[in-house]
Amino acid sequence: MFLSDKELMELTGYKRPGEQRRWLASHNWPFEIAANGYNRVLREEARNRLLSRHPRGESSSEPNLAILRELF
C-alpha cells in the first residue's frame, strides 16, 4: 500500500523524515505523516508518477525507465 522506508530513502535520497518531507514537498509528491512521524507515500502514486514521466518535448506511450536511474 505504501512505499517502504527504504524505498522512500531511495526516492528522496534522504534518510531523515524531515529531509524526506522537504524533498517530497518541493517535488509536489503527496504524502501523509504517520503517527510514528514517518512519511507515507502511496505505492500507486509512485508507480503512476514514475511510469508517466517523459523527457521534455517527447511524447510516448512507453514508460520512461530513465527516471528509475535517477532514484539509484
PQR file with spaces between the fields and no chain letter, atoms N, CA, C, O and H, PARSE charges and radii, in Angstrom:
ATOM       1  N    MET     1       0.803   -1.184    0.000 -0.4000 1.5000
ATOM       2  CA   MET     1       0.000    0.000    0.000 -0.0000 2.0000
ATOM       3  C    MET     1       0.856    1.262    0.000  0.5500 1.7000
ATOM       4  O    MET     1       0.587    2.188   -0.764 -0.5500 1.4000
ATOM       5  N    PHE     2       1.903    1.311    0.862 -0.4000 1.5000
ATOM       6  CA   PHE     2       2.788    2.473    0.932 -0.0000 2.0000
ATOM       7  C    PHE     2       4.205    2.069    0.549  0.5500 1.7000
ATOM       8  O    PHE     2       4.575    0.900    0.658 -0.5500 1.4000
ATOM       9  H    PHE     2       2.122    0.558    1.483  0.4000 1.0000
ATOM      10  N    LEU     3       5.001    3.046    0.096 -0.4000 1.5000
ATOM      11  CA   LEU     3       6.419    2.786   -0.123 -0.0000 2.0000
ATOM      12  C    LEU     3       7.051    2.462    1.222  0.5500 1.7000
ATOM      13  O    LEU     3       6.665    3.014    2.253 -0.5500 1.4000
ATOM      14  H    LEU     3       4.701    3.996    0.008  0.4000 1.0000
ATOM      15  N    SER     4       8.012    1.573    1.201 -0.4000 1.5000
ATOM      16  CA   SER     4       8.730    1.232    2.433 -0.0000 2.0000
ATOM      17  C    SER     4       9.652    2.392    2.805  0.5500 1.7000
ATOM      18  O    SER     4       9.909    3.280    1.992 -0.5500 1.4000
ATOM      19  H    SER     4       8.326    1.124    0.364  0.4000 1.0000
ATOM      20  N    ASP     5      10.140    2.372    4.030 -0.4000 1.5000
ATOM      21  CA   ASP     5      11.084    3.405    4.461 -0.0000 2.0000
ATOM      22  C    ASP     5      12.325    3.396    3.565  0.5500 1.7000
ATOM      23  O    ASP     5      12.866    4.450    3.233 -0.5500 1.4000
ATOM      24  H    ASP     5       9.932    1.651    4.691  0.4000 1.0000
ATOM      25  N    LYS     6      12.764    2.213    3.182 -0.4000 1.5000
ATOM      26  CA   LYS     6      13.934    2.108    2.296 -0.0000 2.0000
ATOM      27  C    LYS     6      13.620    2.704    0.919  0.5500 1.7000
ATOM      28  O    LYS     6      14.451    3.410    0.349 -0.5500 1.4000
ATOM      29  H    LYS     6      12.324    1.356    3.451  0.4000 1.0000
ATOM      30  N    GLU     7      12.441    2.427    0.390 -0.4000 1.5000
ATOM      31  CA   GLU     7      12.055    2.978   -0.915 -0.0000 2.0000
ATOM      32  C    GLU     7      11.946    4.499   -0.861  0.5500 1.7000
ATOM      33  O    GLU     7      12.324    5.182   -1.813 -0.5500 1.4000
ATOM      34  H    GLU     7      11.766    1.853    0.854  0.4000 1.0000
ATOM      35  N    LEU     8      11.432    5.032    0.242 -0.4000 1.5000
ATOM      36  CA   LEU     8      11.368    6.487    0.393 -0.0000 2.0000
ATOM      37  C    LEU     8      12.768    7.079    0.435  0.5500 1.7000
ATOM      38  O    LEU     8      13.012    8.148   -0.125 -0.5500 1.4000
ATOM      39  H    LEU     8      11.125    4.478    1.016  0.4000 1.0000
ATOM      40  N    MET     9      13.685    6.389    1.096 -0.4000 1.5000
ATOM      41  CA   MET     9      15.064    6.853    1.146 -0.0000 2.0000
ATOM      42  C    MET     9      15.677    6.840   -0.263  0.5500 1.7000
ATOM      43  O    MET     9      16.393    7.767   -0.638 -0.5500 1.4000
ATOM      44  H    MET     9      13.487    5.521    1.551  0.4000 1.0000
ATOM      45  N    GLU    10      15.394    5.795   -1.031 -0.4000 1.5000
ATOM      46  CA   GLU    10      15.915    5.716   -2.396 -0.0000 2.0000
ATOM      47  C    GLU    10      15.287    6.792   -3.287  0.5500 1.7000
ATOM      48  O    GLU    10      15.971    7.380   -4.125 -0.5500 1.4000
ATOM      49  H    GLU    10      14.812    5.041   -0.726  0.4000 1.0000
ATOM      50  N    LEU    11      14.011    7.044   -3.111 -0.4000 1.5000
ATOM      51  CA   LEU    11      13.316    8.052   -3.912 -0.0000 2.0000
ATOM      52  C    LEU    11      13.849    9.444   -3.630  0.5500 1.7000
ATOM      53  O    LEU    11      14.162   10.194   -4.555 -0.5500 1.4000
ATOM      54  H    LEU    11      13.456    6.566   -2.431  0.4000 1.0000
ATOM      55  N    THR    12      13.954    9.793   -2.348 -0.4000 1.5000
ATOM      56  CA   THR    12      14.314   11.157   -1.975 -0.0000 2.0000
ATOM      57  C    THR    12      15.810   11.387   -1.846  0.5500 1.7000
ATOM      58  O    THR    12      16.287   12.510   -2.011 -0.5500 1.4000
ATOM      59  H    THR    12      13.700    9.183   -1.597  0.4000 1.0000
ATOM      60  N    GLY    13      16.551   10.324   -1.551 -0.4000 1.5000
ATOM      61  CA   GLY    13      17.981   10.470   -1.294 -0.0000 2.0000
ATOM      62  C    GLY    13      18.272   10.841    0.149  0.5500 1.7000
ATOM      63  O    GLY    13      19.421   11.101    0.507 -0.5500 1.4000
ATOM      64  H    GLY    13      16.164    9.412   -1.417  0.4000 1.0000
ATOM      65  N    TYR    14      17.231   10.866    0.983 -0.4000 1.5000
ATOM      66  CA   TYR    14      17.385   11.252    2.386 -0.0000 2.0000
ATOM      67  C    TYR    14      16.870   10.164    3.310  0.5500 1.7000
ATOM      68  O    TYR    14      15.905    9.467    2.994 -0.5500 1.4000
ATOM      69  H    TYR    14      16.298   10.655    0.691  0.4000 1.0000
ATOM      70  N    LYS    15      17.527   10.025    4.459 -0.4000 1.5000
ATOM      71  CA   LYS    15      17.121    9.034    5.447 -0.0000 2.0000
ATOM      72  C    LYS    15      16.184    9.631    6.497  0.5500 1.7000
ATOM      73  O    LYS    15      15.248    8.965    6.941 -0.5500 1.4000
ATOM      74  H    LYS    15      18.310   10.591    4.716  0.4000 1.0000
ATOM      75  N    ARG    16      16.424   10.859    6.891 -0.4000 1.5000
ATOM      76  CA   ARG    16      15.635   11.503    7.945 -0.0000 2.0000
ATOM      77  C    ARG    16      14.272   11.946    7.413  0.5500 1.7000
ATOM      78  O    ARG    16      14.183   12.534    6.335 -0.5500 1.4000
ATOM      79  H    ARG    16      17.184   11.399    6.531  0.4000 1.0000
ATOM      80  N    PRO    17      13.215   11.663    8.169 -0.5600 1.5000
ATOM      81  CA   PRO    17      11.859   12.003    7.719  0.2800 2.0000
ATOM      82  C    PRO    17      11.664   13.488    7.383  0.5500 1.7000
ATOM      83  O    PRO    17      10.964   13.815    6.424 -0.5500 1.4000
ATOM      84  N    GLY    18      12.273   14.381    8.159 -0.4000 1.5000
ATOM      85  CA   GLY    18      12.135   15.815    7.878 -0.0000 2.0000
ATOM      86  C    GLY    18      12.724   16.196    6.533  0.5500 1.7000
ATOM      87  O    GLY    18      12.139   16.989    5.794 -0.5500 1.4000
ATOM      88  H    GLY    18      12.842   14.115    8.938  0.4000 1.0000
ATOM      89  N    GLU    19      13.884   15.631    6.213 -0.4000 1.5000
ATOM      90  CA   GLU    19      14.520   15.896    4.922 -0.0000 2.0000
ATOM      91  C    GLU    19      13.702   15.294    3.792  0.5500 1.7000
ATOM      92  O    GLU    19      13.556   15.896    2.728 -0.5500 1.4000
ATOM      93  H    GLU    19      14.359   14.987    6.813  0.4000 1.0000
ATOM      94  N    GLN    20      13.164   14.089    4.033 -0.4000 1.5000
ATOM      95  CA   GLN    20      12.294   13.465    3.031 -0.0000 2.0000
ATOM      96  C    GLN    20      11.070   14.340    2.770  0.5500 1.7000
ATOM      97  O    GLN    20      10.669   14.509    1.619 -0.5500 1.4000
ATOM      98  H    GLN    20      13.283   13.600    4.897  0.4000 1.0000
ATOM      99  N    ARG    21      10.471   14.899    3.829 -0.4000 1.5000
ATOM     100  CA   ARG    21       9.295   15.761    3.666 -0.0000 2.0000
ATOM     101  C    ARG    21       9.616   16.971    2.817  0.5500 1.7000
ATOM     102  O    ARG    21       8.835   17.347    1.943 -0.5500 1.4000
ATOM     103  H    ARG    21      10.796   14.762    4.764  0.4000 1.0000
ATOM     104  N    ARG    22      10.769   17.589    3.069 -0.4000 1.5000
ATOM     105  CA   ARG    22      11.166   18.761    2.267 -0.0000 2.0000
ATOM     106  C    ARG    22      11.303   18.377    0.790  0.5500 1.7000
ATOM     107  O    ARG    22      10.849   19.105   -0.092 -0.5500 1.4000
ATOM     108  H    ARG    22      11.404   17.284    3.779  0.4000 1.0000
ATOM     109  N    TRP    23      11.932   17.227    0.532 -0.4000 1.5000
ATOM     110  CA   TRP    23      12.098   16.783   -0.860 -0.0000 2.0000
ATOM     111  C    TRP    23      10.742   16.496   -1.484  0.5500 1.7000
ATOM     112  O    TRP    23      10.462   16.948   -2.595 -0.5500 1.4000
ATOM     113  H    TRP    23      12.300   16.635    1.249  0.4000 1.0000
ATOM     114  N    LEU    24       9.896   15.747   -0.780 -0.4000 1.5000
ATOM     115  CA   LEU    24       8.577   15.392   -1.309 -0.0000 2.0000
ATOM     116  C    LEU    24       7.764   16.649   -1.612  0.5500 1.7000
ATOM     117  O    LEU    24       7.147   16.751   -2.672 -0.5500 1.4000
ATOM     118  H    LEU    24      10.124   15.379    0.122  0.4000 1.0000
ATOM     119  N    ALA    25       7.764   17.594   -0.694 -0.4000 1.5000
ATOM     120  CA   ALA    25       7.002   18.833   -0.892 -0.0000 2.0000
ATOM     121  C    ALA    25       7.560   19.640   -2.060  0.5500 1.7000
ATOM     122  O    ALA    25       6.794   20.182   -2.857 -0.5500 1.4000
ATOM     123  H    ALA    25       8.266   17.512    0.167  0.4000 1.0000
ATOM     124  N    SER    26       8.875   19.724   -2.168 -0.4000 1.5000
ATOM     125  CA   SER    26       9.474   20.519   -3.253 -0.0000 2.0000
ATOM     126  C    SER    26       9.250   19.892   -4.624  0.5500 1.7000
ATOM     127  O    SER    26       9.330   20.579   -5.643 -0.5500 1.4000
ATOM     128  H    SER    26       9.496   19.284   -1.520  0.4000 1.0000
ATOM     129  N    HIS    27       8.968   18.586   -4.654 -0.4000 1.5000
ATOM     130  CA   HIS    27       8.700   17.890   -5.908 -0.0000 2.0000
ATOM     131  C    HIS    27       7.208   17.586   -6.088  0.5500 1.7000
ATOM     132  O    HIS    27       6.819   16.814   -6.965 -0.5500 1.4000
ATOM     133  H    HIS    27       8.903   18.028   -3.827  0.4000 1.0000
ATOM     134  N    ASN    28       6.391   18.202   -5.247 -0.4000 1.5000
ATOM     135  CA   ASN    28       4.925   18.076   -5.334 -0.0000 2.0000
ATOM     136  C    ASN    28       4.414   16.645   -5.243  0.5500 1.7000
ATOM     137  O    ASN    28       3.468   16.270   -5.936 -0.5500 1.4000
ATOM     138  H    ASN    28       6.707   18.828   -4.534  0.4000 1.0000
ATOM     139  N    TRP    29       5.038   15.860   -4.395 -0.4000 1.5000
ATOM     140  CA   TRP    29       4.575   14.495   -4.137 -0.0000 2.0000
ATOM     141  C    TRP    29       3.607   14.529   -2.972  0.5500 1.7000
ATOM     142  O    TRP    29       3.948   15.065   -1.918 -0.5500 1.4000
ATOM     143  H    TRP    29       5.806   16.165   -3.832  0.4000 1.0000
ATOM     144  N    PRO    30       2.416   13.977   -3.121 -0.5600 1.5000
ATOM     145  CA   PRO    30       1.507   13.911   -1.977  0.2800 2.0000
ATOM     146  C    PRO    30       2.003   12.875   -0.964  0.5500 1.7000
ATOM     147  O    PRO    30       2.444   11.789   -1.338 -0.5500 1.4000
ATOM     148  N    PHE    31       1.925   13.227    0.318 -0.4000 1.5000
ATOM     149  CA   PHE    31       2.348   12.316    1.364 -0.0000 2.0000
ATOM     150  C    PHE    31       1.579   12.631    2.630  0.5500 1.7000
ATOM     151  O    PHE    31       1.002   13.707    2.783 -0.5500 1.4000
ATOM     152  H    PHE    31       1.566   14.110    0.622  0.4000 1.0000
ATOM     153  N    GLU    32       1.587   11.680    3.519 -0.4000 1.5000
ATOM     154  CA   GLU    32       0.987   11.826    4.848 -0.0000 2.0000
ATOM     155  C    GLU    32       2.069   11.512    5.865  0.5500 1.7000
ATOM     156  O    GLU    32       3.042   10.821    5.566 -0.5500 1.4000
ATOM     157  H    GLU    32       2.057   10.805    3.395  0.4000 1.0000
ATOM     158  N    ILE    33       1.885   12.024    7.055 -0.4000 1.5000
ATOM     159  CA   ILE    33       2.802   11.714    8.142 -0.0000 2.0000
ATOM     160  C    ILE    33       2.082   10.762    9.086  0.5500 1.7000
ATOM     161  O    ILE    33       1.021   11.087    9.620 -0.5500 1.4000
ATOM     162  H    ILE    33       1.094   12.586    7.298  0.4000 1.0000
ATOM     163  N    ALA    34       2.662    9.590    9.287 -0.4000 1.5000
ATOM     164  CA   ALA    34       2.070    8.573   10.159 -0.0000 2.0000
ATOM     165  C    ALA    34       2.236    8.984   11.623  0.5500 1.7000
ATOM     166  O    ALA    34       3.004    9.893   11.941 -0.5500 1.4000
ATOM     167  H    ALA    34       3.523    9.325    8.853  0.4000 1.0000
ATOM     168  N    ALA    35       1.517    8.315   12.494 -0.4000 1.5000
ATOM     169  CA   ALA    35       1.572    8.610   13.932 -0.0000 2.0000
ATOM     170  C    ALA    35       2.989    8.469   14.491  0.5500 1.7000
ATOM     171  O    ALA    35       3.337    9.125   15.473 -0.5500 1.4000
ATOM     172  H    ALA    35       0.894    7.577   12.236  0.4000 1.0000
ATOM     173  N    ASN    36       3.804    7.619   13.869 -0.4000 1.5000
ATOM     174  CA   ASN    36       5.176    7.428   14.340 -0.0000 2.0000
ATOM     175  C    ASN    36       6.148    8.475   13.785  0.5500 1.7000
ATOM     176  O    ASN    36       7.345    8.423   14.067 -0.5500 1.4000
ATOM     177  H    ASN    36       3.521    7.086   13.071  0.4000 1.0000
ATOM     178  N    GLY    37       5.627    9.432   12.989 -0.4000 1.5000
ATOM     179  CA   GLY    37       6.462   10.503   12.441 -0.0000 2.0000
ATOM     180  C    GLY    37       7.100   10.192   11.100  0.5500 1.7000
ATOM     181  O    GLY    37       7.766   11.045   10.513 -0.5500 1.4000
ATOM     182  H    GLY    37       4.655    9.474   12.759  0.4000 1.0000
ATOM     183  N    TYR    38       6.901    8.990   10.618 -0.4000 1.5000
ATOM     184  CA   TYR    38       7.461    8.622    9.319 -0.0000 2.0000
ATOM     185  C    TYR    38       6.509    9.016    8.207  0.5500 1.7000
ATOM     186  O    TYR    38       5.299    9.115    8.411 -0.5500 1.4000
ATOM     187  H    TYR    38       6.360    8.297   11.095  0.4000 1.0000
ATOM     188  N    ASN    39       7.067    9.240    7.033 -0.4000 1.5000
ATOM     189  CA   ASN    39       6.291    9.670    5.876 -0.0000 2.0000
ATOM     190  C    ASN    39       5.669    8.474    5.171  0.5500 1.7000
ATOM     191  O    ASN    39       6.226    7.376    5.164 -0.5500 1.4000
ATOM     192  H    ASN    39       8.050    9.160    6.867  0.4000 1.0000
ATOM     193  N    ARG    40       4.526    8.704    4.591 -0.4000 1.5000
ATOM     194  CA   ARG    40       3.826    7.659    3.854 -0.0000 2.0000
ATOM     195  C    ARG    40       3.435    8.199    2.482  0.5500 1.7000
ATOM     196  O    ARG    40       2.753    9.216    2.361 -0.5500 1.4000
ATOM     197  H    ARG    40       4.073    9.596    4.597  0.4000 1.0000
ATOM     198  N    VAL    41       3.892    7.481    1.450 -0.4000 1.5000
ATOM     199  CA   VAL    41       3.555    7.791    0.062 -0.0000 2.0000
ATOM     200  C    VAL    41       2.895    6.553   -0.513  0.5500 1.7000
ATOM     201  O    VAL    41       3.428    5.449   -0.413 -0.5500 1.4000
ATOM     202  H    VAL    41       4.446    6.654    1.548  0.4000 1.0000
ATOM     203  N    LEU    42       1.739    6.743   -1.109 -0.4000 1.5000
ATOM     204  CA   LEU    42       1.051    5.602   -1.704 -0.0000 2.0000
ATOM     205  C    LEU    42       1.886    5.000   -2.830  0.5500 1.7000
ATOM     206  O    LEU    42       2.395    5.714   -3.694 -0.5500 1.4000
ATOM     207  H    LEU    42       1.306    7.641   -1.190  0.4000 1.0000
ATOM     208  N    ARG    43       2.016    3.697   -2.806 -0.4000 1.5000
ATOM     209  CA   ARG    43       2.759    2.990   -3.845 -0.0000 2.0000
ATOM     210  C    ARG    43       2.165    3.273   -5.233  0.5500 1.7000
ATOM     211  O    ARG    43       2.900    3.434   -6.208 -0.5500 1.4000
ATOM     212  H    ARG    43       1.603    3.117   -2.104  0.4000 1.0000
ATOM     213  N    GLU    44       0.844    3.332   -5.310 -0.4000 1.5000
ATOM     214  CA   GLU    44       0.178    3.582   -6.590 -0.0000 2.0000
ATOM     215  C    GLU    44       0.543    4.970   -7.135  0.5500 1.7000
ATOM     216  O    GLU    44       0.716    5.136   -8.342 -0.5500 1.4000
ATOM     217  H    GLU    44       0.247    3.202   -4.518  0.4000 1.0000
ATOM     218  N    GLU    45       0.659    5.960   -6.250 -0.4000 1.5000
ATOM     219  CA   GLU    45       1.068    7.309   -6.677 -0.0000 2.0000
ATOM     220  C    GLU    45       2.475    7.280   -7.251  0.5500 1.7000
ATOM     221  O    GLU    45       2.735    7.871   -8.299 -0.5500 1.4000
ATOM     222  H    GLU    45       0.519    5.826   -5.269  0.4000 1.0000
ATOM     223  N    ALA    46       3.382    6.595   -6.568 -0.4000 1.5000
ATOM     224  CA   ALA    46       4.761    6.496   -7.047 -0.0000 2.0000
ATOM     225  C    ALA    46       4.799    5.782   -8.392  0.5500 1.7000
ATOM     226  O    ALA    46       5.488    6.217   -9.315 -0.5500 1.4000
ATOM     227  H    ALA    46       3.172    6.115   -5.716  0.4000 1.0000
ATOM     228  N    ARG    47       4.069    4.704   -8.496 -0.4000 1.5000
ATOM     229  CA   ARG    47       4.029    3.940   -9.746 -0.0000 2.0000
ATOM     230  C    ARG    47       3.514    4.816  -10.893  0.5500 1.7000
ATOM     231  O    ARG    47       4.120    4.857  -11.964 -0.5500 1.4000
ATOM     232  H    ARG    47       3.509    4.351   -7.747  0.4000 1.0000
ATOM     233  N    ASN    48       2.422    5.499  -10.672 -0.4000 1.5000
ATOM     234  CA   ASN    48       1.848    6.352  -11.718 -0.0000 2.0000
ATOM     235  C    ASN    48       2.802    7.461  -12.132  0.5500 1.7000
ATOM     236  O    ASN    48       2.965    7.737  -13.321 -0.5500 1.4000
ATOM     237  H    ASN    48       1.930    5.465   -9.802  0.4000 1.0000
ATOM     238  N    ARG    49       3.426    8.092  -11.158 -0.4000 1.5000
ATOM     239  CA   ARG    49       4.351    9.179  -11.487 -0.0000 2.0000
ATOM     240  C    ARG    49       5.562    8.675  -12.262  0.5500 1.7000
ATOM     241  O    ARG    49       5.978    9.297  -13.240 -0.5500 1.4000
ATOM     242  H    ARG    49       3.293    7.868  -10.192  0.4000 1.0000
ATOM     243  N    LEU    50       6.121    7.568  -11.836 -0.4000 1.5000
ATOM     244  CA   LEU    50       7.329    7.071  -12.492 -0.0000 2.0000
ATOM     245  C    LEU    50       7.051    6.519  -13.881  0.5500 1.7000
ATOM     246  O    LEU    50       7.923    6.576  -14.748 -0.5500 1.4000
ATOM     247  H    LEU    50       5.783    7.063  -11.041  0.4000 1.0000
ATOM     248  N    LEU    51       5.870    5.993  -14.111 -0.4000 1.5000
ATOM     249  CA   LEU    51       5.553    5.445  -15.423 -0.0000 2.0000
ATOM     250  C    LEU    51       5.043    6.496  -16.403  0.5500 1.7000
ATOM     251  O    LEU    51       5.027    6.250  -17.609 -0.5500 1.4000
ATOM     252  H    LEU    51       5.162    5.947  -13.408  0.4000 1.0000
ATOM     253  N    SER    52       4.628    7.655  -15.914 -0.4000 1.5000
ATOM     254  CA   SER    52       4.046    8.641  -16.818 -0.0000 2.0000
ATOM     255  C    SER    52       4.986    9.764  -17.187  0.5500 1.7000
ATOM     256  O    SER    52       4.639   10.585  -18.037 -0.5500 1.4000
ATOM     257  H    SER    52       4.641    7.855  -14.935  0.4000 1.0000
ATOM     258  N    ARG    53       6.144    9.839  -16.594 -0.4000 1.5000
ATOM     259  CA   ARG    53       7.070   10.931  -16.904 -0.0000 2.0000
ATOM     260  C    ARG    53       7.726   10.723  -18.257  0.5500 1.7000
ATOM     261  O    ARG    53       8.077    9.607  -18.639 -0.5500 1.4000
ATOM     262  H    ARG    53       6.426    9.172  -15.904  0.4000 1.0000
ATOM     263  N    HIS    54       7.880   11.836  -18.973 -0.4000 1.5000
ATOM     264  CA   HIS    54       8.565   11.828  -20.267 -0.0000 2.0000
ATOM     265  C    HIS    54       9.571   12.960  -20.291  0.5500 1.7000
ATOM     266  O    HIS    54       9.337   14.009  -19.690 -0.5500 1.4000
ATOM     267  H    HIS    54       7.595   12.743  -18.663  0.4000 1.0000
ATOM     268  N    PRO    55      10.697   12.763  -20.982 -0.5600 1.5000
ATOM     269  CA   PRO    55      11.627   13.876  -21.143  0.2800 2.0000
ATOM     270  C    PRO    55      10.927   15.040  -21.850  0.5500 1.7000
ATOM     271  O    PRO    55       9.992   14.832  -22.623 -0.5500 1.4000
ATOM     272  N    ARG    56      11.374   16.234  -21.585 -0.4000 1.5000
ATOM     273  CA   ARG    56      10.760   17.417  -22.194 -0.0000 2.0000
ATOM     274  C    ARG    56      10.667   17.280  -23.703  0.5500 1.7000
ATOM     275  O    ARG    56      11.622   16.883  -24.371 -0.5500 1.4000
ATOM     276  H    ARG    56      12.134   16.403  -20.956  0.4000 1.0000
ATOM     277  N    GLY    57       9.492   17.619  -24.225 -0.4000 1.5000
ATOM     278  CA   GLY    57       9.291   17.617  -25.664 -0.0000 2.0000
ATOM     279  C    GLY    57       9.046   16.252  -26.271  0.5500 1.7000
ATOM     280  O    GLY    57       8.744   16.155  -27.460 -0.5500 1.4000
ATOM     281  H    GLY    57       8.716   17.941  -23.682  0.4000 1.0000
ATOM     282  N    GLU    58       9.167   15.207  -25.495 -0.4000 1.5000
ATOM     283  CA   GLU    58       8.989   13.863  -26.026 -0.0000 2.0000
ATOM     284  C    GLU    58       7.653   13.312  -25.558  0.5500 1.7000
ATOM     285  O    GLU    58       7.277   13.471  -24.397 -0.5500 1.4000
ATOM     286  H    GLU    58       9.413   15.285  -24.528  0.4000 1.0000
ATOM     287  N    SER    59       6.951   12.674  -26.454 -0.4000 1.5000
ATOM     288  CA   SER    59       5.673   12.062  -26.099 -0.0000 2.0000
ATOM     289  C    SER    59       5.711   10.613  -26.541  0.5500 1.7000
ATOM     290  O    SER    59       6.049   10.305  -27.684 -0.5500 1.4000
ATOM     291  H    SER    59       7.256   12.545  -27.397  0.4000 1.0000
ATOM     292  N    SER    60       5.364    9.738  -25.631 -0.4000 1.5000
ATOM     293  CA   SER    60       5.417    8.315  -25.936 -0.0000 2.0000
ATOM     294  C    SER    60       4.463    7.579  -25.019  0.5500 1.7000
ATOM     295  O    SER    60       4.196    8.016  -23.900 -0.5500 1.4000
ATOM     296  H    SER    60       5.090    9.988  -24.702  0.4000 1.0000
ATOM     297  N    SER    61       3.950    6.453  -25.504 -0.4000 1.5000
ATOM     298  CA   SER    61       3.107    5.635  -24.649 -0.0000 2.0000
ATOM     299  C    SER    61       3.953    4.634  -23.861  0.5500 1.7000
ATOM     300  O    SER    61       3.432    3.909  -23.013 -0.5500 1.4000
ATOM     301  H    SER    61       4.167    6.098  -26.413  0.4000 1.0000
ATOM     302  N    GLU    62       5.240    4.596  -24.139 -0.4000 1.5000
ATOM     303  CA   GLU    62       6.146    3.700  -23.425 -0.0000 2.0000
ATOM     304  C    GLU    62       6.583    4.356  -22.120  0.5500 1.7000
ATOM     305  O    GLU    62       6.747    5.575  -22.073 -0.5500 1.4000
ATOM     306  H    GLU    62       5.663    5.184  -24.828  0.4000 1.0000
ATOM     307  N    PRO    63       6.775    3.571  -21.058 -0.5600 1.5000
ATOM     308  CA   PRO    63       7.248    4.158  -19.801  0.2800 2.0000
ATOM     309  C    PRO    63       8.665    4.690  -19.950  0.5500 1.7000
ATOM     310  O    PRO    63       9.476    4.135  -20.692 -0.5500 1.4000
ATOM     311  N    ASN    64       8.950    5.763  -19.242 -0.4000 1.5000
ATOM     312  CA   ASN    64      10.281    6.348  -19.249 -0.0000 2.0000
ATOM     313  C    ASN    64      11.095    5.713  -18.129  0.5500 1.7000
ATOM     314  O    ASN    64      11.049    6.174  -16.989 -0.5500 1.4000
ATOM     315  H    ASN    64       8.292    6.214  -18.639  0.4000 1.0000
ATOM     316  N    LEU    65      11.825    4.677  -18.442 -0.4000 1.5000
ATOM     317  CA   LEU    65      12.584    3.957  -17.432 -0.0000 2.0000
ATOM     318  C    LEU    65      13.833    4.710  -16.993  0.5500 1.7000
ATOM     319  O    LEU    65      14.460    4.343  -15.999 -0.5500 1.4000
ATOM     320  H    LEU    65      11.863    4.302  -19.368  0.4000 1.0000
ATOM     321  N    ALA    66      14.196    5.756  -17.720 -0.4000 1.5000
ATOM     322  CA   ALA    66      15.355    6.563  -17.324 -0.0000 2.0000
ATOM     323  C    ALA    66      15.122    7.200  -15.964  0.5500 1.7000
ATOM     324  O    ALA    66      16.074    7.434  -15.219 -0.5500 1.4000
ATOM     325  H    ALA    66      13.687    6.055  -18.527  0.4000 1.0000
ATOM     326  N    ILE    67      13.876    7.482  -15.633 -0.4000 1.5000
ATOM     327  CA   ILE    67      13.580    8.088  -14.327 -0.0000 2.0000
ATOM     328  C    ILE    67      14.025    7.176  -13.190  0.5500 1.7000
ATOM     329  O    ILE    67      14.396    7.658  -12.120 -0.5500 1.4000
ATOM     330  H    ILE    67      13.103    7.292  -16.238  0.4000 1.0000
ATOM     331  N    LEU    68      13.991    5.877  -13.407 -0.4000 1.5000
ATOM     332  CA   LEU    68      14.427    4.943  -12.371 -0.0000 2.0000
ATOM     333  C    LEU    68      15.905    5.085  -12.063  0.5500 1.7000
ATOM     334  O    LEU    68      16.326    4.885  -10.924 -0.5500 1.4000
ATOM     335  H    LEU    68      13.690    5.486  -14.277  0.4000 1.0000
ATOM     336  N    ARG    69      16.699    5.432  -13.075 -0.4000 1.5000
ATOM     337  CA   ARG    69      18.119    5.612  -12.853 -0.0000 2.0000
ATOM     338  C    ARG    69      18.380    6.791  -11.922  0.5500 1.7000
ATOM     339  O    ARG    69      19.373    6.801  -11.193 -0.5500 1.4000
ATOM     340  H    ARG    69      16.356    5.595  -14.000  0.4000 1.0000
ATOM     341  N    GLU    70      17.490    7.788  -11.943 -0.4000 1.5000
ATOM     342  CA   GLU    70      17.651    8.939  -11.059 -0.0000 2.0000
ATOM     343  C    GLU    70      17.450    8.552   -9.599  0.5500 1.7000
ATOM     344  O    GLU    70      17.953    9.228   -8.702 -0.5500 1.4000
ATOM     345  H    GLU    70      16.684    7.781  -12.534  0.4000 1.0000
ATOM     346  N    LEU    71      16.717    7.468   -9.356 -0.4000 1.5000
ATOM     347  CA   LEU    71      16.437    7.060   -7.987 -0.0000 2.0000
ATOM     348  C    LEU    71      17.579    6.324   -7.341  0.5500 1.7000
ATOM     349  O    LEU    71      17.665    6.267   -6.114 -0.5500 1.4000
ATOM     350  H    LEU    71      16.308    6.919  -10.085  0.4000 1.0000
ATOM     351  N    PHE    72      18.467    5.753   -8.148 -0.4000 1.5000
ATOM     352  CA   PHE    72      19.513    4.908   -7.575 -0.0000 2.0000
ATOM     353  C    PHE    72      20.868    5.485   -7.762  0.5500 1.7000
ATOM     354  O    PHE    72      21.857    4.890   -7.333 -0.5500 1.4000
ATOM     355  H    PHE    72      18.397    5.798   -9.145  0.4000 1.0000
